């Protein structure tokens, strides 16, 4: 939303009306100074724009004004956001205007001759997946309310070459890793060539890794490339376009994070998977996707009706109607893409749940094996520990029964050996059979290779090779 401070050339009528509105607004003191970020612009209808005071006046003739309110991304109640809007927009707006702009859910309608629409999703304001956009439109004035900063929303009259048009160059890996040896080798190589290659290279821009990661999430041009609107309808299309671009940036960033997570899962071990399950990363991601789908669904409901209502306005250009149709189509494709991502998240979560169930089953198997071993021992010790008469080998002073304890140990060892044979024979046979099969395959491959080698020698000696 940053823009250069240019001299504002206003008409005499604006100079006469502005003090009146300002005097009217001086009756209301600001209760939340600095709580929201506000921006006000005036467009002359000829491709130029100027910063202006926050007086909420409408443009005259071909001029039109834009007032933008940026709500903070913090864990706040919806009523507090309404108080912020009342503080900066009243007067001239009424209470029903504020409620129409700040409430959750989709809405579009005419209020006091102005077209009002909103695409506000429910959820915590601090979440980047919670999106809100509302606008109040007249022929020469538009008031917008957004949650947080929306990229590419502003304009710039600076005619410098954008970053995307520069000749890029990557950062040297030696300097990035801080390798002095690598840097010295590069300097030595440069001294051998006499620095000719350095002088012969054109002007390039070094692109760092984190800058590339940011640019990969962008599906649009830079803010400086935005043309300044020359009509009110184009300004509305620009606002909705940046809304769709912002949603597409979130989806692109989510896809990159999901790709990185899949690579980590493939290369990670037990600790990483356990941490992801404990953090509930994929259920939270699925919840964020549902919020994003809700925003897109609201846009699919509201923006076609905005196009229908604006088509009957005499000041709305026909080419801007076509642009709104294109934006509605983009929302449909974006909704399909978010659905694919949701299916990927569900599949990854199902894989983690299967892995967790496998870990639990393995632990239960070990526990069952230990219980299987010690259960017969418990039976034996329980039988010989009964405080009744007639239990063998329990006469402590009888010399004929001095080997009773050793006999009990031998019985327990025999039971253990029997269990190991019964339950260990099948896995042992499986491993032995697989090993013998691998050895047989190696012998067959070795003999086949020697046979082909011998036949190749016979070919060189005048024989032939049957294929």
C-alpha positions, 0 to 999 in steps of 0.5 A: 500500500506504500506509494510516493507522496505527490502534490495533490491538485484539488479543485475549489469544490473539494477545498470547500467541502473538505473542511466541512466534513473534517469539522463534522468528524472532529466531534468524534474522538479517536478511541483506538489510535493506531489500532488499524492502518488506513490509506486514502487515495484520489484518482484523477481518471487520467492514470494518476493518483495522489495521497489524500486525507482520511476525510471519506469524501467522494470524488467529483466528476471523473475523479474517484476516491479509495479508502482502505482499512487494514484490520490487524491480524491478532486474536481479537473478538469480532466486536472489537473489529467492529469498534475499530471500523466505527472509530475510523468510518463513522461518520458518514457510515451508519451502524448497518454499514459497519455490520455489513462490512464486518460480519462473517459469511458472504453478503451482497446488497444495496444499502443507501444507494451503495453496493456492499459486499463481503467475503469474510470467513469465520476463524481466528484473525491471527490465522493466515487462512482466515481471510476477510474482504468487504467493500462499499461502492458508489460511483465515485467512492469505494471503501474496502476493509481487509484483514492484514496486509494484502500483497500487490494491492497498492500502486507505484508510479516509479518506473524502475525495472522490476525484479522479475525482469532482471538477469538473475544469478545464484549465490555462491555456495562457498560463501553461503557455507562460509568456506574460506578455502572455497572462497580462496580457490575462487579468488585464485581462479579469478586472478588466473583469468585476470578478472576478464570474465567478471568485466565481461558479464552483464549486470546481474542480480544475485538472488538468495535462496529465501528470495526464490522461495518467496517468489515461487509462491507468487503467481502475479507481478510486482506491486510496481507493475500495477497500472493506475486505474483510470475508471472506477470499475477497473479499481474494483476489478483490481481489488477483487483480482488481488483478493484472488491472487492472495488466495492463490499465494496461500495455496502455492505456499501450502503446496510447497510446505506439503512437498517438503513435509513428504520429503521429510517423511520419506527420509525421516524415522521414528522420531519425526513421524511421532512428532508429527502425530503428537503435533497434529500437523495434518489435522490442523492443515486439513482444518486450514484447508477447510477454512480456505475452501470456505473463503473460495466458496463465499467468493463463488457466491458473491462475485457473480452477483457483483458482476450482475449488479455492476453490469446494470451500472452505467459507469461500469465498463464492459471490459471490466465485466469480462474481467470479473467473469475471468476472476470467477473462473479462476476461483473455480480452478483454485477450489479444485486445486485446494480439493486436490491438496486436501486429498493429499493431506488425507492420504498422508494422514492415513499413512501415518495412522497406518504406521502408528497402528503398525507400531502398536501392533508390533509392541503388542506382539512383543508383549504377547510373546513375553506373556506367552513365555512367562505364563507357563512359568507362572503356572509352574510356580503357582502349582508348587507354591500352593499351601496344601499337602501332597505337593511333590519336592516340597519336603525340605529335609528329605535327602531324596528330594534335594534335586527338586529345585533343579527339576523345576528349572529343567521343566521351565527350560523344556517349556521355554524350548518347546515354545521357541521351537513352535513359534520360531520355526515358521519365521526361521523357515521363511528366512532360510527359504528366502536365503536359499532362493536368493543364492539359487538366483545368483547361481543361475545369473552367474551361469547365464552370464558365463554362457553369454560370455562364452558365446560372445567369444565364439562369435568372434572366432567365427561362430554365431549367437542365437537370439 
